[in-house]
Every structure is written in C-alpha cells, then in structure tokens.
Amino acid sequence: MIEFKQVIGRGTRLYEGKAYFTIYDFVKAHAHFSDPEWDGDPVEEEIGPMRPMGPIRPMPPAPPSDALPPRTKAKVRLADGKEPRSST
C-alpha cells in the first residue's frame, strides 16, 4: 500500500503549468488498497471538452540491417574477480 500511495502522491505534485492530472488504473489496483481515511470522499468526475493532440509524426524508417555495425559481446567482470553466470 505504501508504494501505491507514493506513486499516486508523485502524480499529484504540483508545479508551474500543471493544472490537473489523470490516473489510469487499468488493473483496478485501487480496489486492493482501499483506505477511506487516506482516499477521502469520492469526487464527481467533471468531463470537459477533449484537448486536441499535436500532429502525429510517422516514425522514421529503420536502417537496413546491412547498414548496422556488427554486434559484439561485452565481457563483464565482477568486483570480486568472478564472472557473472550466463543468462542463456
């Protein structure tokens, strides 16, 4: 619950130019962290006009695979001189 409240708290921090915030809870996490003392009374949602988004720019094309440099492996040595276990 503490981590959940920290995430919400960070979103509610105010700074110049921030007039509102929106919380998207796709997995209904709030239901697992019900705390009426902290949450307070429900507020009726006010739905206003949608703000237009800026222009959508297409992503640049990926370079051809033969234009990329060959991949190399990095060798990692831990501080105690041991090598990490392979993840494969």
C-alpha positions as CSV (number, residue, x, y, z in Angstrom):
1,M,0.0,0.0,0.0
2,I,2.9,2.4,0.8
3,E,4.3,2.1,-2.8
4,F,0.9,2.6,-4.3
5,K,0.3,5.7,-2.3
6,Q,3.8,7.0,-3.3
7,V,3.0,6.6,-7.0
8,I,-0.3,8.4,-6.6
9,G,1.4,11.1,-4.5
10,R,4.1,11.7,-7.1
11,G,1.4,12.2,-9.7
12,T,-0.4,14.8,-7.5
13,R,2.6,17.0,-7.0
14,L,2.0,20.5,-8.4
15,Y,4.4,22.6,-10.4
16,E,4.0,25.7,-12.6
17,G,1.8,24.9,-15.6
18,K,0.3,21.8,-14.2
19,A,-3.4,22.3,-13.7
20,Y,-4.6,18.7,-13.5
21,F,-3.6,15.1,-13.5
22,T,-5.2,11.8,-14.6
23,I,-4.7,8.4,-13.1
24,Y,-5.3,5.4,-15.4
25,D,-5.9,2.3,-13.3
26,F,-6.1,-0.4,-16.0
27,V,-5.8,-3.3,-13.5
28,K,-8.1,-1.8,-10.8
29,A,-5.2,-1.7,-8.3
30,H,-7.2,0.8,-6.2
31,A,-9.5,-2.0,-5.1
32,H,-6.7,-3.7,-3.4
33,F,-5.6,-0.6,-1.5
34,S,-8.9,0.8,-0.2
35,D,-8.2,3.2,2.6
36,P,-11.2,5.6,3.2
37,E,-9.2,7.7,5.7
38,W,-6.5,8.4,3.1
39,D,-8.7,8.4,0.0
40,G,-11.3,10.8,1.3
41,D,-14.8,11.2,-0.1
42,P,-15.4,10.4,-3.8
43,V,-15.5,13.4,-6.1
44,E,-17.9,13.6,-9.0
45,E,-15.9,13.5,-12.3
46,E,-16.3,16.5,-14.4
47,I,-15.8,15.7,-18.1
48,G,-14.8,18.7,-20.2
49,P,-14.0,19.1,-23.8
50,M,-11.1,17.0,-25.1
51,R,-8.0,18.9,-25.9
52,P,-6.6,18.3,-29.4
53,M,-3.4,16.4,-29.7
54,G,-0.5,17.7,-31.7
55,P,0.3,16.4,-35.1
56,I,1.2,12.7,-35.3
57,R,4.5,12.3,-37.0
58,P,5.4,9.0,-38.6
59,M,8.4,7.1,-37.2
60,P,11.5,7.3,-39.4
61,P,12.2,4.1,-41.3
62,A,14.6,1.6,-39.7
63,P,18.1,1.5,-41.3
64,P,18.7,-1.6,-43.4
65,S,20.3,-4.4,-41.4
66,D,23.5,-4.3,-43.5
67,A,24.0,-0.7,-42.6
68,L,24.3,-1.5,-38.9
69,P,27.6,-2.3,-37.3
70,P,28.2,-5.9,-36.3
71,R,27.0,-6.8,-32.8
72,T,29.7,-7.5,-30.2
73,K,29.6,-9.2,-26.8
74,A,30.6,-7.3,-23.7
75,K,32.5,-9.2,-21.1
76,V,31.6,-8.3,-17.6
77,R,33.9,-8.9,-14.6
78,L,32.5,-8.5,-11.1
79,A,34.4,-6.7,-8.4
80,D,35.5,-9.9,-6.7
81,G,37.0,-11.2,-9.9
82,K,34.2,-13.7,-10.7
83,E,32.3,-13.7,-13.9
84,P,28.5,-13.5,-14.0
85,R,26.6,-16.6,-14.8
86,S,25.3,-16.8,-18.4
87,S,21.6,-15.9,-18.8
88,T,21.2,-18.4,-21.7
